[in-house]
Structures are given as structure tokens and as C-alpha cells.
Amino acid sequence: MVNQYETVFIMTPVLSEEQMKETVKKFKDYLLSKGAEMVYEDNWGMRKLAYPIQKKSTGFYHLFEFKAEGSILHDYEVAFKRDERILRFLTVKLDKHAIAYNEKKRNKAKEEKAEA
């Protein structure tokens, strides 16, 4: 059964712009190779962490929202755990209310950009 998921991951701040894009591409390609459908992707950029992780106080945040079979998630998360460039990650299954909220938020952002 296909469900909708959202993954937020934090990459180490010592990466160059190119290394960061390469890391994002690696995980996006993994999802696409397993038949996932990307719904939305957002680069949140460098942000301060709430508490230090591996003696780092900042990190590059990135978000994926995708539709996929639940069976691919185990290997997907193992790939995050094995990648030394990833400080933290979290994948959550979205219910219908979260999906509606995310769509509403994206549409509002598009309208604000169109007005500007």
C-alpha cells in the first residue's frame, strides 16, 4: 500500500555546497529508484540546532515529501544511518490532515510569491 511520508534530515555544516547537493541527490535518487513519487522537496538551508550534535551547533536542513510503499523505508533509513554526512533524520507517515495542511501551506506560499 502506498502511503505519503515526510523526511527531514540534517547534514553536517562542514559540507561544501556541491557536497550538500550530492548528498540530497543520493537520497532522492534512492527513493526514485524504489518507485517513490516525490510530492515536494524543500531546502531549508543552514540553521542553528537546538542542541549540539557531534560538537556541531548548525546544520543544513532538507525536507522530502513523497509517496511510497512502506517496505522501502527500512533500507532508506539504514542508508541515512550509514552516511557520515547526516547528523539526524526523521521520517513520519502523514495522515490525511497532515497532507491537507502541507498542501494548504504550499499553496499559500505560492500565492504570496505571485503577489510579490
Summary of the structure (lengths in Angstrom):
residues: 116
radius of gyration: 15.0
end to end distance: 40.5
largest distance: 43.3
contacts: 302
relative contact order: 0.26
helix: 43%
strand: 42%
